[in-house]
């Protein structure tokens, strides 16, 4: 699978594609149904199967303060999409230039001139273009005039008769229900990133941590978890905190992992953290002594969790 950054990097082999457009945050079972349809159509048309995503996601561009937390980072999303058998992901930078395109310009410049779309699969609630003036019915009309078909995406219902969506998964994560999130995603809840140097506070408290930079994204995950930590192809058990560390007046979200069975240097390595069990919400402690005692309790719960697996 190719990751293509920007429409200017589209080549002739990428054109005349079957395309779907969306955030694909979490790459859940509902997304899987959409991608299965895209792949089937791509085989029918003998065309590339393609996905268009945006970075940042549109709501993060317009209202960063109130945008929902992400289920995964871009790197995690691309890795999951790669496992879906798609030919390429077109990552469009959501910037003022793209934001100012009206519906007609988006269809003409991106879908027609840029991609020569054969078939488009989108939700019937899809909105696009400056001031969200374009919708599913606009796309259908444009497609009929320019020789491509537009269809809406199927809904997938889970065992509780709920429509599987990124919002459903996000809500499960925000209440600490890892099991429900995994059920609706069809895979584990993971975040990946590079281990960076921190303030060494965990080491001073007797709980050294590997700090994984989230690069400013707001995560749907928050709190303390039992996790597994993949580094250099080897999995380790750990206890993690994801959040802003209110006890030490932290402001930037960070993922800190204390490994239960490993102590070697991990700085600058790319690692993957899988969230297995929610322990507690992040909260401000009265003192560093209280924080140290709480971390010990968190570690003991994580050990109990893994002992029972």
C-alpha positions as CSV (number, residue, x, y, z in Angstrom):
1,X,0.0,0.0,0.0
2,X,1.2,3.5,-0.8
3,X,0.8,6.6,1.3
4,X,0.5,9.6,-0.9
5,X,0.8,13.0,0.6
6,X,-1.1,15.6,-1.4
7,X,-2.9,15.5,-4.8
8,X,0.3,16.9,-6.5
9,X,1.9,13.5,-5.9
10,X,-0.8,11.6,-7.8
11,X,0.5,9.8,-10.9
12,X,-1.2,8.2,-13.8
13,X,-1.2,4.7,-12.2
14,X,-3.3,6.2,-9.3
15,X,-6.0,7.7,-11.5
16,X,-9.4,6.1,-12.5
17,X,-9.7,4.8,-9.0
18,X,-12.5,3.6,-6.8
19,X,-12.4,6.0,-3.9
20,X,-13.8,6.5,-0.4
21,X,-13.4,9.6,1.7
22,X,-13.3,10.0,5.5
23,X,-11.4,10.2,8.7
24,X,-11.2,6.5,9.3
25,X,-10.2,7.1,12.9
26,X,-9.8,3.7,14.6
27,X,-10.4,1.8,11.4
28,X,-13.3,-0.1,13.0
29,X,-15.7,-2.8,11.7
30,X,-17.9,-0.2,10.0
31,X,-14.9,1.0,8.0
32,X,-14.1,-2.6,7.2
33,X,-17.4,-2.9,5.5
34,X,-16.8,0.2,3.4
35,X,-13.4,-0.9,2.4
36,X,-14.7,-4.4,1.4
37,X,-17.1,-2.6,-0.9
38,X,-14.4,-0.4,-2.3
39,X,-12.1,-3.4,-3.0
40,X,-15.0,-5.3,-4.7
41,X,-15.7,-2.4,-7.0
42,X,-12.0,-1.9,-7.7
43,X,-11.8,-5.5,-8.9
44,X,-14.9,-5.0,-11.0
45,X,-13.5,-1.8,-12.6
46,X,-9.9,-3.2,-12.7
47,X,-9.0,0.0,-10.9
48,X,-6.9,1.0,-7.8
49,X,-8.8,0.9,-4.5
50,X,-8.1,4.2,-2.8
51,X,-8.9,6.2,0.4
52,X,-8.8,9.9,0.9
53,X,-8.1,11.1,4.5
54,X,-7.2,14.6,5.8
55,X,-4.5,15.7,8.2
56,X,-5.3,17.4,10.4
57,X,-8.9,16.1,10.6
58,X,-11.3,18.9,9.6
59,X,-12.8,19.4,13.1
60,X,-9.2,19.7,14.4
61,X,-8.6,22.5,11.8
62,X,-11.8,24.4,12.5
63,X,-12.3,23.9,16.3
64,X,-9.2,22.4,17.8
65,X,-10.4,23.1,21.4
66,X,-13.6,21.1,21.0
67,X,-12.5,18.5,18.4
68,X,-13.0,14.9,19.6
69,X,-10.0,13.0,20.8
70,X,-8.4,10.6,18.3
71,X,-8.6,6.9,18.6
72,X,-5.2,6.6,17.0
73,X,-2.4,8.6,15.4
74,X,-1.9,8.9,11.7
75,X,0.8,6.3,11.8
76,X,-1.5,3.8,13.5
77,X,-4.3,4.5,11.0
78,X,-2.1,3.9,8.0
79,X,-0.8,0.7,9.5
80,X,-4.3,-0.6,10.0
81,X,-5.4,0.5,6.5
82,X,-2.5,-1.3,5.1
83,X,-3.9,-4.5,6.5
84,X,-7.2,-3.9,4.7
85,X,-5.7,-4.6,1.2
86,X,-6.1,-1.0,-0.1
87,X,-3.9,0.1,-3.0
88,X,-3.2,3.6,-1.7
89,X,-4.1,6.2,0.9
90,X,-4.2,9.8,-0.3
91,X,-3.5,12.1,2.7
92,X,-4.7,15.6,1.9
93,X,-3.3,18.4,4.1
94,X,-6.4,20.2,5.5
95,X,-5.2,23.8,5.2
96,X,-6.7,27.2,4.2
97,X,-6.2,26.4,0.5
98,X,-8.3,23.2,0.7
99,X,-10.8,24.8,3.1
100,X,-11.5,27.6,0.6
101,X,-12.5,25.2,-2.2
102,X,-16.2,25.2,-2.8
103,X,-18.1,22.0,-3.6
104,X,-17.8,22.5,-7.4
105,X,-14.0,23.2,-7.2
106,X,-13.4,20.2,-4.9
107,X,-15.2,17.9,-7.3
108,X,-13.6,19.4,-10.4
109,X,-10.0,19.8,-9.1
110,X,-9.7,16.8,-6.8
111,X,-12.1,14.1,-7.9
112,X,-12.2,14.7,-11.6
113,X,-8.9,16.4,-12.7
114,X,-6.8,15.0,-9.9
115,X,-8.1,11.4,-9.6
116,X,-10.4,10.7,-12.5
117,X,-12.6,8.8,-10.1
118,X,-14.5,5.8,-11.5
119,X,-16.7,5.2,-8.5
120,X,-17.1,7.0,-5.2
121,X,-18.3,5.5,-1.9
122,X,-19.3,8.0,0.9
123,X,-21.8,8.3,3.7
124,X,-25.1,9.9,2.8
125,X,-24.4,12.4,5.6
126,X,-21.0,13.4,4.0
127,X,-20.5,17.2,3.7
128,X,-17.6,18.9,1.9
129,X,-16.5,22.2,0.3
130,X,-16.3,25.7,1.7
131,X,-19.1,26.2,4.4
132,X,-20.0,22.4,3.9
133,X,-22.1,23.4,0.9
134,X,-21.6,20.0,-0.9
135,X,-23.4,16.8,0.1
136,X,-24.1,13.3,-1.1
137,X,-26.8,14.4,-3.5
138,X,-24.5,17.1,-5.0
139,X,-21.9,14.3,-5.6
140,X,-24.4,12.1,-7.3
141,X,-25.4,14.9,-9.6
142,X,-21.8,15.8,-10.4
143,X,-20.9,12.2,-10.9
144,X,-23.8,11.6,-13.3
145,X,-22.7,14.6,-15.4
146,X,-19.0,13.5,-15.5
147,X,-19.3,9.7,-15.8
148,X,-18.8,8.2,-12.4
149,X,-21.2,6.6,-9.9
150,X,-21.7,7.6,-6.3
151,X,-23.1,5.3,-3.6
152,X,-23.6,5.6,0.1
153,X,-21.8,3.4,2.7
154,X,-23.5,0.5,4.4
155,X,-24.1,0.7,8.2
156,X,-22.8,-2.1,10.4
157,X,-24.6,-3.0,13.6
158,X,-22.9,-4.7,16.5
159,X,-24.4,-7.3,18.8
160,X,-26.2,-4.6,20.8
161,X,-27.9,-3.3,17.6
162,X,-25.7,-0.1,17.7
163,X,-24.3,1.5,14.6
164,X,-20.6,1.0,14.6
165,X,-18.8,4.3,14.3
166,X,-15.8,6.2,15.5
167,X,-18.0,8.0,17.9
168,X,-19.2,4.7,19.4
169,X,-15.6,3.5,19.8
170,X,-14.5,6.9,21.2
171,X,-17.2,6.9,23.8
172,X,-16.2,3.4,24.9
173,X,-12.6,4.6,25.3
174,X,-13.6,7.7,27.2
175,X,-15.4,5.6,29.8
176,X,-12.6,3.1,30.0
177,X,-14.4,0.2,28.3
178,X,-11.5,-1.3,26.4
179,X,-13.5,-4.5,25.7
180,X,-16.4,-2.6,24.0
181,X,-13.9,-0.6,21.9
182,X,-12.1,-3.7,20.8
183,X,-15.4,-5.4,19.9
184,X,-16.4,-2.6,17.6
185,X,-13.0,-2.1,16.1
186,X,-12.2,-5.8,15.5
187,X,-8.7,-5.3,16.7
188,X,-6.6,-4.1,19.7
189,X,-6.5,-0.5,20.8
190,X,-2.9,0.7,20.1
191,X,-0.8,3.9,19.9
192,X,2.7,4.1,18.5
193,X,5.4,6.7,18.7
194,X,9.0,7.5,19.4
195,X,10.4,7.2,22.9
196,X,11.7,10.6,24.1
197,X,13.6,12.0,27.0
198,X,11.3,13.2,29.8
199,X,11.7,14.9,33.2
200,X,13.0,11.7,34.8
201,X,10.4,12.2,37.5
202,X,9.3,8.5,37.3
203,X,12.9,7.4,37.8
204,X,13.2,9.6,40.9
205,X,10.0,8.0,42.3
206,X,11.3,4.5,41.6
207,X,9.2,3.9,38.5
208,X,11.2,4.7,35.4
209,X,9.1,5.3,32.4
210,X,9.4,5.2,28.6
211,X,7.8,8.5,27.4
212,X,6.0,8.3,24.1
213,X,5.4,11.7,22.4
214,X,1.9,12.1,21.0
215,X,3.0,15.1,18.9
216,X,0.2,17.4,20.2
217,X,-2.8,15.1,19.3
218,X,-5.6,14.9,21.8
219,X,-6.3,11.2,22.4
220,X,-9.6,9.6,23.2
221,X,-7.6,7.6,25.7
222,X,-7.0,9.0,29.2
223,X,-6.0,7.5,32.5
224,X,-4.0,4.6,33.8
225,X,-4.0,1.2,32.0
226,X,-2.3,-2.2,32.0
227,X,-0.6,-2.3,28.6
228,X,1.7,-4.4,26.4
229,X,4.7,-2.6,24.9
230,X,6.3,-3.7,21.6
231,X,9.9,-2.7,21.1
232,X,12.3,-4.2,18.6
233,X,9.8,-7.0,17.9
234,X,9.6,-8.1,21.6
235,X,6.5,-7.6,23.7
236,X,6.7,-6.5,27.4
237,X,4.0,-5.9,30.0
238,X,3.6,-2.5,31.6
239,X,1.5,0.1,33.3
240,X,0.8,3.3,31.5
241,X,-0.5,6.8,32.1
242,X,-1.8,8.8,29.2
243,X,-2.7,12.4,29.9
244,X,-1.3,15.8,31.1
245,X,0.1,14.7,34.5
246,X,-1.8,17.2,36.7
247,X,0.1,16.4,39.8
248,X,3.3,17.9,38.3
249,X,1.4,20.7,36.4
250,X,1.8,19.1,33.1
251,X,0.1,20.6,30.1
252,X,1.1,18.6,27.0
253,X,-0.5,15.2,26.6
254,X,2.1,12.3,26.9
255,X,2.0,8.6,27.1
256,X,4.2,7.3,29.9
257,X,4.9,3.5,30.3
258,X,6.5,1.8,33.2
259,X,7.7,-1.6,32.1
260,X,7.2,-4.5,34.5
261,X,9.9,-6.7,33.1
262,X,12.4,-4.6,31.2
263,X,14.8,-1.8,32.0
264,X,17.1,-1.3,28.9
265,X,17.5,2.0,27.1
266,X,14.6,2.7,24.7
267,X,15.3,6.3,23.7
268,X,14.5,7.2,20.1
269,X,13.0,3.8,19.4
270,X,9.6,3.6,17.7
271,X,7.3,1.5,19.9
272,X,3.7,0.3,19.9
273,X,1.6,0.3,23.1
274,X,-1.5,-1.8,23.3
275,X,-4.1,-0.9,25.9
276,X,-5.4,-4.0,27.7
277,X,-7.2,-3.0,30.8
278,X,-8.4,0.3,32.3
279,X,-7.2,0.8,35.9
280,X,-8.3,4.3,36.8
281,X,-8.9,7.9,35.6
282,X,-6.0,10.4,35.7
283,X,-6.3,12.7,38.7
284,X,-4.2,15.2,40.6
285,X,-2.6,13.8,43.7
286,X,-2.0,15.8,46.9
287,X,1.7,15.3,46.9
288,X,4.6,13.4,45.2
289,X,4.4,10.9,48.1
290,X,0.8,10.3,47.4
291,X,1.6,9.9,43.7
292,X,4.3,7.4,44.4
293,X,1.9,5.3,46.6
294,X,-0.8,5.4,43.9
295,X,1.7,4.4,41.2
296,X,2.6,1.3,43.3
297,X,-1.1,0.4,43.6
298,X,-1.5,0.8,39.8
299,X,1.5,-1.4,39.2
300,X,0.1,-4.1,41.5
301,X,-3.2,-4.0,39.7
302,X,-1.5,-4.3,36.4
303,X,0.5,-7.3,37.7
304,X,-2.7,-9.0,38.9
305,X,-4.3,-8.4,35.5
306,X,-1.4,-10.0,33.6
307,X,-1.2,-12.9,36.1
308,X,-4.8,-13.8,35.3
309,X,-4.4,-13.7,31.5
